[in-house]
Amino acid sequence: MARIAGVNIPTQKRVEISLTYIHGIGSSKAREICRKIGIPVERRVNQLTDDEVLRIREAIDSDYRVEGDLRREVAMNIKRLMDLGCFRGLRHRKGLPVRGQRTHTNARTRKGPAKPIAGKKK
């Protein structure tokens, strides 16, 4: 099992697909990494040599912000917005949608399950 950026990537899948299991690497970045290192598209993770795994690991460490560093940066950005007290920060603090979606109906993912209001009937 290959361990890259602190994540055990699946061994039976193609390299391009299994790299997307790392937080911060999507399909386009995974394709770019494979092309840069020179790994064929159809190659699977269990067919990689130790040298190729090492080259992938070094390429990700040097060129991309992934996993813990990325999560920390995103959390710090949200915390900065909340400390500023700007509109987006207030929405984050209240647990409401941040990007202008309606909240009269929908928005259940952010607001959580519906809470019944006593005495309210249609």
N, CA, C and O atoms as CSV, one atom per row, in Angstrom:
chain,resi,resn,atom,element,x,y,z
A,1,MET,N,N,0.848,-1.188,0.000
A,1,MET,CA,C,0.000,0.000,0.000
A,1,MET,C,C,0.890,1.247,0.000
A,1,MET,O,O,1.769,1.395,0.848
A,2,ALA,N,N,0.648,2.131,-0.955
A,2,ALA,CA,C,1.446,3.348,-1.066
A,2,ALA,C,C,0.899,4.416,-0.132
A,2,ALA,O,O,-0.312,4.622,-0.045
A,3,ARG,N,N,1.804,5.088,0.561
A,3,ARG,CA,C,1.411,6.158,1.478
A,3,ARG,C,C,2.027,7.461,0.969
A,3,ARG,O,O,3.246,7.636,0.981
A,4,ILE,N,N,1.158,8.369,0.523
A,4,ILE,CA,C,1.619,9.630,-0.032
A,4,ILE,C,C,0.926,10.757,0.718
A,4,ILE,O,O,-0.297,10.740,0.857
A,5,ALA,N,N,1.675,11.723,1.198
A,5,ALA,CA,C,1.165,12.892,1.925
A,5,ALA,C,C,0.324,12.476,3.136
A,5,ALA,O,O,-0.658,13.137,3.473
A,6,GLY,N,N,0.715,11.383,3.781
A,6,GLY,CA,C,0.012,10.929,4.978
A,6,GLY,C,C,-1.277,10.201,4.706
A,6,GLY,O,O,-2.057,9.974,5.630
A,7,VAL,N,N,-1.532,9.821,3.451
A,7,VAL,CA,C,-2.773,9.131,3.084
A,7,VAL,C,C,-2.422,7.816,2.408
A,7,VAL,O,O,-1.576,7.769,1.515
A,8,ASN,N,N,-3.081,6.751,2.844
A,8,ASN,CA,C,-2.930,5.465,2.159
A,8,ASN,C,C,-3.809,5.487,0.920
A,8,ASN,O,O,-5.035,5.501,1.030
A,9,ILE,N,N,-3.196,5.490,-0.257
A,9,ILE,CA,C,-3.996,5.532,-1.479
A,9,ILE,C,C,-4.315,4.112,-1.923
A,9,ILE,O,O,-3.511,3.206,-1.704
A,10,PRO,N,N,-5.482,3.899,-2.547
A,10,PRO,CA,C,-5.890,2.549,-2.961
A,10,PRO,C,C,-4.914,1.955,-3.973
A,10,PRO,O,O,-4.433,2.653,-4.866
A,11,THR,N,N,-4.626,0.671,-3.830
A,11,THR,CA,C,-3.611,0.049,-4.675
A,11,THR,C,C,-4.163,-0.534,-5.971
A,11,THR,O,O,-3.420,-0.668,-6.943
A,12,GLN,N,N,-5.439,-0.881,-6.010
A,12,GLN,CA,C,-5.981,-1.533,-7.202
A,12,GLN,C,C,-6.422,-0.544,-8.271
A,12,GLN,O,O,-6.706,-0.948,-9.399
A,13,LYS,N,N,-6.485,0.734,-7.944
A,13,LYS,CA,C,-6.965,1.727,-8.907
A,13,LYS,C,C,-5.811,2.331,-9.693
A,13,LYS,O,O,-4.645,2.192,-9.321
A,14,ARG,N,N,-6.161,3.014,-10.803
A,14,ARG,CA,C,-5.137,3.700,-11.583
A,14,ARG,C,C,-4.539,4.825,-10.748
A,14,ARG,O,O,-5.197,5.371,-9.863
A,15,VAL,N,N,-3.290,5.164,-11.036
A,15,VAL,CA,C,-2.565,6.178,-10.264
A,15,VAL,C,C,-3.323,7.500,-10.282
A,15,VAL,O,O,-3.466,8.163,-9.255
A,16,GLU,N,N,-3.806,7.872,-11.463
A,16,GLU,CA,C,-4.521,9.133,-11.645
A,16,GLU,C,C,-5.756,9.214,-10.736
A,16,GLU,O,O,-6.048,10.270,-10.174
A,17,ILE,N,N,-6.463,8.115,-10.598
A,17,ILE,CA,C,-7.676,8.079,-9.766
A,17,ILE,C,C,-7.314,8.046,-8.286
A,17,ILE,O,O,-7.931,8.742,-7.480
A,18,SER,N,N,-6.326,7.248,-7.928
A,18,SER,CA,C,-6.009,7.078,-6.507
A,18,SER,C,C,-5.360,8.337,-5.913
A,18,SER,O,O,-5.448,8.550,-4.704
A,19,LEU,N,N,-4.721,9.162,-6.723
A,19,LEU,CA,C,-4.148,10.407,-6.199
A,19,LEU,C,C,-5.241,11.374,-5.748
A,19,LEU,O,O,-4.993,12.239,-4.908
A,20,THR,N,N,-6.451,11.233,-6.303
A,20,THR,CA,C,-7.537,12.142,-5.912
A,20,THR,C,C,-8.044,11.860,-4.503
A,20,THR,O,O,-8.849,12.633,-3.984
A,21,TYR,N,N,-7.598,10.776,-3.868
A,21,TYR,CA,C,-7.967,10.493,-2.485
A,21,TYR,C,C,-7.229,11.422,-1.516
A,21,TYR,O,O,-7.564,11.480,-0.333
A,22,ILE,N,N,-6.232,12.144,-2.017
A,22,ILE,CA,C,-5.489,13.094,-1.193
A,22,ILE,C,C,-6.240,14.416,-1.219
A,22,ILE,O,O,-6.576,14.921,-2.290
A,23,HIS,N,N,-6.506,14.978,-0.039
A,23,HIS,CA,C,-7.233,16.248,0.057
A,23,HIS,C,C,-6.416,17.350,-0.595
A,23,HIS,O,O,-5.274,17.595,-0.207
A,24,GLY,N,N,-6.998,18.017,-1.587
A,24,GLY,CA,C,-6.307,19.093,-2.281
A,24,GLY,C,C,-5.854,18.706,-3.672
A,24,GLY,O,O,-5.364,19.555,-4.417
A,25,ILE,N,N,-6.007,17.435,-4.045
A,25,ILE,CA,C,-5.646,16.998,-5.392
A,25,ILE,C,C,-6.897,16.450,-6.057
A,25,ILE,O,O,-7.473,15.457,-5.614
A,26,GLY,N,N,-7.305,17.116,-7.125
A,26,GLY,CA,C,-8.445,16.669,-7.907
A,26,GLY,C,C,-7.957,15.926,-9.134
A,26,GLY,O,O,-6.780,15.581,-9.239
A,27,SER,N,N,-8.874,15.681,-10.062
A,27,SER,CA,C,-8.508,14.892,-11.235
A,27,SER,C,C,-7.525,15.627,-12.144
A,27,SER,O,O,-6.620,15.007,-12.701
A,28,SER,N,N,-7.693,16.949,-12.302
A,28,SER,CA,C,-6.786,17.665,-13.203
A,28,SER,C,C,-5.372,17.737,-12.635
A,28,SER,O,O,-4.402,17.580,-13.377
A,29,LYS,N,N,-5.241,17.972,-11.330
A,29,LYS,CA,C,-3.901,18.007,-10.715
A,29,LYS,C,C,-3.271,16.623,-10.733
A,29,LYS,O,O,-2.065,16.499,-10.941
A,30,ALA,N,N,-4.066,15.581,-10.518
A,30,ALA,CA,C,-3.535,14.216,-10.555
A,30,ALA,C,C,-3.006,13.896,-11.947
A,30,ALA,O,O,-1.939,13.299,-12.089
A,31,ARG,N,N,-3.756,14.296,-12.977
A,31,ARG,CA,C,-3.325,14.075,-14.357
A,31,ARG,C,C,-2.028,14.843,-14.633
A,31,ARG,O,O,-1.124,14.331,-15.292
A,32,GLU,N,N,-1.949,16.067,-14.126
A,32,GLU,CA,C,-0.751,16.899,-14.304
A,32,GLU,C,C,0.469,16.270,-13.640
A,32,GLU,O,O,1.560,16.273,-14.210
A,33,ILE,N,N,0.286,15.730,-12.429
A,33,ILE,CA,C,1.388,15.077,-11.711
A,33,ILE,C,C,1.882,13.863,-12.492
A,33,ILE,O,O,3.088,13.676,-12.656
A,34,CYS,N,N,0.950,13.039,-12.974
A,34,CYS,CA,C,1.340,11.839,-13.736
A,34,CYS,C,C,2.085,12.217,-15.012
A,34,CYS,O,O,3.069,11.577,-15.382
A,35,ARG,N,N,1.605,13.258,-15.676
A,35,ARG,CA,C,2.254,13.686,-16.912
A,35,ARG,C,C,3.659,14.220,-16.621
A,35,ARG,O,O,4.594,13.937,-17.371
A,36,LYS,N,N,3.815,14.989,-15.543
A,36,LYS,CA,C,5.100,15.582,-15.186
A,36,LYS,C,C,6.132,14.504,-14.854
A,36,LYS,O,O,7.302,14.617,-15.220
A,37,ILE,N,N,5.680,13.452,-14.151
A,37,ILE,CA,C,6.597,12.390,-13.738
A,37,ILE,C,C,6.825,11.373,-14.852
A,37,ILE,O,O,7.847,10.687,-14.879
A,38,GLY,N,N,5.864,11.283,-15.768
A,38,GLY,CA,C,6.006,10.366,-16.896
A,38,GLY,C,C,5.445,8.989,-16.617
A,38,GLY,O,O,5.981,7.992,-17.100
A,39,ILE,N,N,4.377,8.918,-15.845
A,39,ILE,CA,C,3.732,7.644,-15.559
A,39,ILE,C,C,2.620,7.434,-16.584
A,39,ILE,O,O,1.803,8.333,-16.789
A,40,PRO,N,N,2.567,6.259,-17.240
A,40,PRO,CA,C,1.511,6.005,-18.220
A,40,PRO,C,C,0.126,6.044,-17.573
A,40,PRO,O,O,-0.023,5.778,-16.380
A,41,VAL,N,N,-0.879,6.380,-18.376
A,41,VAL,CA,C,-2.244,6.563,-17.878
A,41,VAL,C,C,-2.828,5.265,-17.312
A,41,VAL,O,O,-3.543,5.287,-16.311
A,42,GLU,N,N,-2.523,4.146,-17.950
A,42,GLU,CA,C,-3.147,2.872,-17.549
A,42,GLU,C,C,-2.446,2.181,-16.377
A,42,GLU,O,O,-2.902,1.128,-15.933
A,43,ARG,N,N,-1.352,2.745,-15.869
A,43,ARG,CA,C,-0.589,2.144,-14.774
A,43,ARG,C,C,-1.374,2.171,-13.478
A,43,ARG,O,O,-2.003,3.178,-13.150
A,44,ARG,N,N,-1.341,1.068,-12.737
A,44,ARG,CA,C,-2.019,0.979,-11.449
A,44,ARG,C,C,-1.016,1.201,-10.327
A,44,ARG,O,O,0.192,1.074,-10.529
A,45,VAL,N,N,-1.526,1.537,-9.135
A,45,VAL,CA,C,-0.645,1.875,-8.009
A,45,VAL,C,C,0.209,0.681,-7.607
A,45,VAL,O,O,1.382,0.847,-7.273
A,46,ASN,N,N,-0.367,-0.535,-7.633
A,46,ASN,CA,C,0.416,-1.701,-7.207
A,46,ASN,C,C,1.515,-2.063,-8.213
A,46,ASN,O,O,2.379,-2.885,-7.909
A,47,GLN,N,N,1.490,-1.457,-9.406
A,47,GLN,CA,C,2.537,-1.702,-10.401
A,47,GLN,C,C,3.656,-0.663,-10.329
A,47,GLN,O,O,4.645,-0.775,-11.053
A,48,LEU,N,N,3.516,0.340,-9.470
A,48,LEU,CA,C,4.530,1.386,-9.358
A,48,LEU,C,C,5.780,0.864,-8.648
A,48,LEU,O,O,5.692,0.047,-7.731
A,49,THR,N,N,6.930,1.342,-9.081
A,49,THR,CA,C,8.166,1.007,-8.380
A,49,THR,C,C,8.336,1.971,-7.206
A,49,THR,O,O,7.668,3.002,-7.139
A,50,ASP,N,N,9.235,1.628,-6.286
A,50,ASP,CA,C,9.495,2.497,-5.140
A,50,ASP,C,C,10.018,3.863,-5.590
A,50,ASP,O,O,9.713,4.887,-4.978
A,51,ASP,N,N,10.801,3.865,-6.659
A,51,ASP,CA,C,11.351,5.116,-7.177
A,51,ASP,C,C,10.236,6.034,-7.692
A,51,ASP,O,O,10.263,7.242,-7.457
A,52,GLU,N,N,9.254,5.452,-8.396
A,52,GLU,CA,C,8.138,6.245,-8.918
A,52,GLU,C,C,7.289,6.809,-7.783
A,52,GLU,O,O,6.859,7.961,-7.843
A,53,VAL,N,N,7.048,6.008,-6.753
A,53,VAL,CA,C,6.277,6.491,-5.598
A,53,VAL,C,C,7.026,7.636,-4.927
A,53,VAL,O,O,6.420,8.625,-4.517
A,54,LEU,N,N,8.337,7.501,-4.817
A,54,LEU,CA,C,9.158,8.554,-4.211
A,54,LEU,C,C,9.098,9.833,-5.046
A,54,LEU,O,O,9.014,10.929,-4.492
A,55,ARG,N,N,9.141,9.700,-6.377
A,55,ARG,CA,C,9.061,10.881,-7.252
A,55,ARG,C,C,7.700,11.567,-7.141
A,55,ARG,O,O,7.617,12.795,-7.153
A,56,ILE,N,N,6.631,10.767,-7.033
A,56,ILE,CA,C,5.285,11.341,-6.848
A,56,ILE,C,C,5.235,12.106,-5.532
A,56,ILE,O,O,4.748,13.235,-5.483
A,57,ARG,N,N,5.737,11.490,-4.468
A,57,ARG,CA,C,5.738,12.109,-3.144
A,57,ARG,C,C,6.500,13.434,-3.153
A,57,ARG,O,O,6.034,14.428,-2.596
A,58,GLU,N,N,7.676,13.445,-3.790
A,58,GLU,CA,C,8.482,14.664,-3.852
A,58,GLU,C,C,7.800,15.746,-4.680
A,58,GLU,O,O,7.852,16.924,-4.325
A,59,ALA,N,N,7.151,15.352,-5.797
A,59,ALA,CA,C,6.456,16.328,-6.647
A,59,ALA,C,C,5.305,16.974,-5.892
A,59,ALA,O,O,5.096,18.183,-5.994
A,60,ILE,N,N,4.564,16.186,-5.142
A,60,ILE,CA,C,3.434,16.724,-4.375
A,60,ILE,C,C,3.940,17.627,-3.258
A,60,ILE,O,O,3.391,18.707,-3.041
A,61,ASP,N,N,4.976,17.199,-2.550
A,61,ASP,CA,C,5.513,18.003,-1.443
A,61,ASP,C,C,6.049,19.348,-1.921
A,61,ASP,O,O,5.889,20.360,-1.238
A,62,SER,N,N,6.687,19.361,-3.091
A,62,SER,CA,C,7.325,20.598,-3.539
A,62,SER,C,C,6.357,21.564,-4.226
A,62,SER,O,O,6.510,22.779,-4.096
A,63,ASP,N,N,5.365,21.045,-4.952
A,63,ASP,CA,C,4.545,21.914,-5.801
A,63,ASP,C,C,3.138,22.192,-5.296
A,63,ASP,O,O,2.525,23.171,-5.724
A,64,TYR,N,N,2.601,21.365,-4.397
A,64,TYR,CA,C,1.192,21.496,-4.033
A,64,TYR,C,C,1.006,21.609,-2.526
A,64,TYR,O,O,1.797,21.077,-1.747
A,65,ARG,N,N,-0.039,22.301,-2.132
A,65,ARG,CA,C,-0.417,22.390,-0.722
A,65,ARG,C,C,-1.558,21.397,-0.525
A,65,ARG,O,O,-2.633,21.561,-1.102
A,66,VAL,N,N,-1.326,20.367,0.287
A,66,VAL,CA,C,-2.314,19.294,0.447
A,66,VAL,C,C,-2.511,18.944,1.910
A,66,VAL,O,O,-1.755,19.376,2.781
A,67,GLU,N,N,-3.539,18.155,2.158
A,67,GLU,CA,C,-3.880,17.593,3.476
A,67,GLU,C,C,-3.836,18.603,4.608
A,67,GLU,O,O,-4.569,19.591,4.563
A,68,GLY,N,N,-3.014,18.400,5.611
A,68,GLY,CA,C,-3.035,19.197,6.835
A,68,GLY,C,C,-2.776,20.672,6.605
A,68,GLY,O,O,-3.448,21.518,7.195
A,69,ASP,N,N,-1.804,20.994,5.747
A,69,ASP,CA,C,-1.487,22.397,5.467
A,69,ASP,C,C,-2.676,23.101,4.820
A,69,ASP,O,O,-3.003,24.234,5.172
A,70,LEU,N,N,-3.319,22.420,3.868
A,70,LEU,CA,C,-4.460,23.009,3.172
A,70,LEU,C,C,-5.644,23.183,4.112
A,70,LEU,O,O,-6.292,24.230,4.113
A,71,ARG,N,N,-5.928,22.160,4.912
A,71,ARG,CA,C,-7.038,22.255,5.872
A,71,ARG,C,C,-6.788,23.398,6.860
A,71,ARG,O,O,-7.705,24.153,7.185
A,72,ARG,N,N,-5.547,23.523,7.337
A,72,ARG,CA,C,-5.203,24.582,8.276
A,72,ARG,C,C,-5.378,25.956,7.637
A,72,ARG,O,O,-5.886,26.881,8.271
A,73,GLU,N,N,-4.957,26.084,6.387
A,73,GLU,CA,C,-5.077,27.367,5.693
A,73,GLU,C,C,-6.540,27.763,5.507
A,73,GLU,O,O,-6.904,28.918,5.729
A,74,VAL,N,N,-7.379,26.812,5.101
A,74,VAL,CA,C,-8.809,27.091,4.913
A,74,VAL,C,C,-9.450,27.481,6.237
A,74,VAL,O,O,-10.236,28.427,6.296
A,75,ALA,N,N,-9.116,26.750,7.303
A,75,ALA,CA,C,-9.670,27.073,8.627
A,75,ALA,C,C,-9.233,28.460,9.083
A,75,ALA,O,O,-10.020,29.197,9.676
A,76,MET,N,N,-7.981,28.818,8.808
A,76,MET,CA,C,-7.494,30.144,9.183
A,76,MET,C,C,-8.193,31.242,8.386
A,76,MET,O,O,-8.478,32.312,8.922
A,77,ASN,N,N,-8.469,30.982,7.107
A,77,ASN,CA,C,-9.184,31.960,6.282
A,77,ASN,C,C,-10.591,32.197,6.828
A,77,ASN,O,O,-11.048,33.338,6.898
A,78,ILE,N,N,-11.279,31.116,7.215
A,78,ILE,CA,C,-12.633,31.238,7.772
A,78,ILE,C,C,-12.578,31.958,9.109
A,78,ILE,O,O,-13.419,32.810,9.393
A,79,LYS,N,N,-11.589,31.618,9.934
A,79,LYS,CA,C,-11.445,32.271,11.243
A,79,LYS,C,C,-11.170,33.763,11.071
A,79,LYS,O,O,-11.678,34.578,11.842
A,80,ARG,N,N,-10.372,34.128,10.068
A,80,ARG,CA,C,-10.084,35.536,9.792
A,80,ARG,C,C,-11.364,36.285,9.432
A,80,ARG,O,O,-11.587,37.398,9.907
A,81,LEU,N,N,-12.204,35.677,8.595
A,81,LEU,CA,C,-13.476,36.310,8.224
A,81,LEU,C,C,-14.369,36.498,9.447
A,81,LEU,O,O,-15.030,37.527,9.590
A,82,MET,N,N,-14.383,35.489,10.333
A,82,MET,CA,C,-15.221,35.573,11.524
A,82,MET,C,C,-14.699,36.652,12.471
A,82,MET,O,O,-15.492,37.376,13.073
A,83,ASP,N,N,-13.384,36.770,12.613
A,83,ASP,CA,C,-12.805,37.779,13.493
A,83,ASP,C,C,-13.044,39.193,12.976
A,83,ASP,O,O,-13.243,40.124,13.757
A,84,LEU,N,N,-13.023,39.346,11.641
A,84,LEU,CA,C,-13.279,40.651,11.055
A,84,LEU,C,C,-14.718,41.103,11.294
A,84,LEU,O,O,-15.000,42.296,11.406
A,85,GLY,N,N,-15.619,40.129,11.370
A,85,GLY,CA,C,-17.031,40.462,11.539
A,85,GLY,C,C,-17.681,40.881,10.237
A,85,GLY,O,O,-18.715,41.549,10.252
A,86,CYS,N,N,-17.094,40.501,9.109
A,86,CYS,CA,C,-17.693,40.827,7.821
A,86,CYS,C,C,-18.901,39.913,7.594
A,86,CYS,O,O,-19.134,38.979,8.361
A,87,PHE,N,N,-19.657,40.188,6.546
A,87,PHE,CA,C,-20.896,39.459,6.290
A,87,PHE,C,C,-20.644,37.957,6.192
A,87,PHE,O,O,-21.346,37.163,6.818
A,88,ARG,N,N,-19.639,37.571,5.404
A,88,ARG,CA,C,-19.343,36.145,5.248
A,88,ARG,C,C,-18.943,35.510,6.569
A,88,ARG,O,O,-19.311,34.371,6.854
A,89,GLY,N,N,-18.184,36.254,7.381
A,89,GLY,CA,C,-17.788,35.736,8.682
A,89,GLY,C,C,-18.975,35.529,9.598
A,89,GLY,O,O,-19.033,34.539,10.329
A,90,LEU,N,N,-19.932,36.462,9.566
A,90,LEU,CA,C,-21.143,36.318,10.388
A,90,LEU,C,C,-21.958,35.116,9.953
A,90,LEU,O,O,-22.506,34.399,10.791
A,91,ARG,N,N,-22.044,34.886,8.637
A,91,ARG,CA,C,-22.794,33.726,8.133
A,91,ARG,C,C,-22.121,32.427,8.592
A,91,ARG,O,O,-22.799,31.471,8.968
A,92,HIS,N,N,-20.779,32.399,8.560
A,92,HIS,CA,C,-20.065,31.218,9.052
A,92,HIS,C,C,-20.355,31.015,10.537
A,92,HIS,O,O,-20.605,29.892,10.974
A,93,ARG,N,N,-20.322,32.088,11.305
A,93,ARG,CA,C,-20.532,32.006,12.745
A,93,ARG,C,C,-21.925,31.492,13.074
A,93,ARG,O,O,-22.090,30.718,14.017
A,94,LYS,N,N,-22.937,31.916,12.304
A,94,LYS,CA,C,-24.319,31.501,12.565
A,94,LYS,C,C,-24.649,30.144,11.954
A,94,LYS,O,O,-25.705,29.576,12.232
A,95,GLY,N,N,-23.749,29.625,11.124
A,95,GLY,CA,C,-23.998,28.331,10.499
A,95,GLY,C,C,-25.021,28.404,9.383
A,95,GLY,O,O,-25.768,27.450,9.163
A,96,LEU,N,N,-25.063,29.525,8.673
A,96,LEU,CA,C,-25.991,29.715,7.559
A,96,LEU,C,C,-25.221,29.678,6.246
A,96,LEU,O,O,-23.993,29.765,6.252
A,97,PRO,N,N,-25.930,29.549,5.102
A,97,PRO,CA,C,-25.224,29.561,3.823
A,97,PRO,C,C,-24.471,30.875,3.621
A,97,PRO,O,O,-24.966,31.945,3.975
A,98,VAL,N,N,-23.280,30.783,3.054
A,98,VAL,CA,C,-22.380,31.928,2.976
A,98,VAL,C,C,-22.491,32.630,1.630
A,98,VAL,O,O,-22.254,33.835,1.545
A,99,ARG,N,N,-22.843,31.911,0.591
A,99,ARG,CA,C,-22.708,32.456,-0.759
A,99,ARG,C,C,-24.024,32.920,-1.376
A,99,ARG,O,O,-24.213,32.794,-2.586
A,100,GLY,N,N,-24.924,33.447,-0.574
A,100,GLY,CA,C,-26.109,34.100,-1.119
A,100,GLY,C,C,-27.277,33.201,-1.439
A,100,GLY,O,O,-28.221,33.636,-2.098
A,101,GLN,N,N,-27.244,31.940,-0.987
A,101,GLN,CA,C,-28.379,31.072,-1.257
A,101,GLN,C,C,-29.568,31.471,-0.394
A,101,GLN,O,O,-29.409,32.117,0.642
A,102,ARG,N,N,-30.770,31.077,-0.836
A,102,ARG,CA,C,-31.961,31.407,-0.071
A,102,ARG,C,C,-32.052,30.526,1.169
A,102,ARG,O,O,-31.579,29.390,1.169
A,103,THR,N,N,-32.667,31.062,2.233
A,103,THR,CA,C,-32.798,30.287,3.464
A,103,THR,C,C,-34.252,30.121,3.890
A,103,THR,O,O,-34.531,29.407,4.853
A,104,HIS,N,N,-35.185,30.770,3.189
A,104,HIS,CA,C,-36.603,30.629,3.556
A,104,HIS,C,C,-37.015,29.167,3.447
A,104,HIS,O,O,-37.589,28.599,4.377
A,105,THR,N,N,-36.715,28.568,2.304
A,105,THR,CA,C,-36.855,27.120,2.163
A,105,THR,C,C,-35.452,26.602,1.844
A,105,THR,O,O,-34.552,27.388,1.547
A,106,ASN,N,N,-35.272,25.330,1.904
A,106,ASN,CA,C,-33.976,24.698,1.624
A,106,ASN,C,C,-32.926,25.089,2.671
A,106,ASN,O,O,-33.293,25.449,3.789
A,107,ALA,N,N,-31.667,25.030,2.346
A,107,ALA,CA,C,-30.544,25.324,3.245
A,107,ALA,C,C,-30.508,24.385,4.443
A,107,ALA,O,O,-29.927,24.729,5.473
A,108,ARG,N,N,-31.110,23.221,4.334
A,108,ARG,CA,C,-31.141,22.277,5.460
A,108,ARG,C,C,-29.773,21.705,5.771
A,108,ARG,O,O,-29.504,21.334,6.913
A,109,THR,N,N,-28.909,21.628,4.782
A,109,THR,CA,C,-27.572,21.089,5.029
A,109,THR,C,C,-26.824,21.966,6.019
A,109,THR,O,O,-26.201,21.456,6.951
A,110,ARG,N,N,-26.876,23.271,5.830
A,110,ARG,CA,C,-26.169,24.180,6.734
A,110,ARG,C,C,-26.915,24.392,8.044
A,110,ARG,O,O,-26.292,24.490,9.101
A,111,LYS,N,N,-28.255,24.466,7.985
A,111,LYS,CA,C,-29.033,24.810,9.178
A,111,LYS,C,C,-29.300,23.615,10.084
A,111,LYS,O,O,-29.638,23.789,11.255
A,112,GLY,N,N,-29.154,22.408,9.555
A,112,GLY,CA,C,-29.435,21.211,10.343
A,112,GLY,C,C,-30.899,20.818,10.218
A,112,GLY,O,O,-31.648,21.456,9.479
A,113,PRO,N,N,-31.320,19.767,10.936
A,113,PRO,CA,C,-32.707,19.315,10.819
A,113,PRO,C,C,-33.686,20.382,11.311
A,113,PRO,O,O,-33.367,21.188,12.186
A,114,ALA,N,N,-34.883,20.365,10.727
A,114,ALA,CA,C,-35.896,21.390,11.047
A,114,ALA,C,C,-36.308,21.252,12.500
A,114,ALA,O,O,-36.507,20.146,13.002
A,115,LYS,N,N,-36.432,22.395,13.171
A,115,LYS,CA,C,-36.865,22.414,14.569
A,115,LYS,C,C,-38.325,22.887,14.608
A,115,LYS,O,O,-38.630,23.954,14.075
A,116,PRO,N,N,-39.212,22.137,15.213
A,116,PRO,CA,C,-40.615,22.554,15.235
A,116,PRO,C,C,-40.799,23.795,16.121
A,116,PRO,O,O,-40.152,23.937,17.159
A,117,ILE,N,N,-41.686,24.677,15.690
A,117,ILE,CA,C,-41.999,25.897,16.442
A,117,ILE,C,C,-43.352,25.703,17.110
A,117,ILE,O,O,-44.327,25.358,16.443
A,118,ALA,N,N,-43.425,25.922,18.423
A,118,ALA,CA,C,-44.651,25.698,19.170
A,118,ALA,C,C,-45.723,26.679,18.720
A,118,ALA,O,O,-45.468,27.878,18.612
A,119,GLY,N,N,-46.921,26.169,18.459
A,119,GLY,CA,C,-48.059,27.011,18.139
A,119,GLY,C,C,-48.118,27.476,16.696
A,119,GLY,O,O,-49.005,28.256,16.349
A,120,LYS,N,N,-47.214,27.029,15.849
A,120,LYS,CA,C,-47.243,27.473,14.462
A,120,LYS,C,C,-47.972,26.432,13.624
A,120,LYS,O,O,-47.550,25.278,13.541
A,121,LYS,N,N,-49.087,26.859,12.997
A,121,LYS,CA,C,-49.837,25.987,12.084
A,121,LYS,C,C,-50.164,26.771,10.840
A,121,LYS,O,O,-50.263,27.998,10.854
A,122,LYS,N,N,-50.333,26.026,9.753
A,122,LYS,CA,C,-50.675,26.706,8.503
A,122,LYS,C,C,-52.136,26.993,8.408
A,122,LYS,O,O,-52.590,27.563,7.415
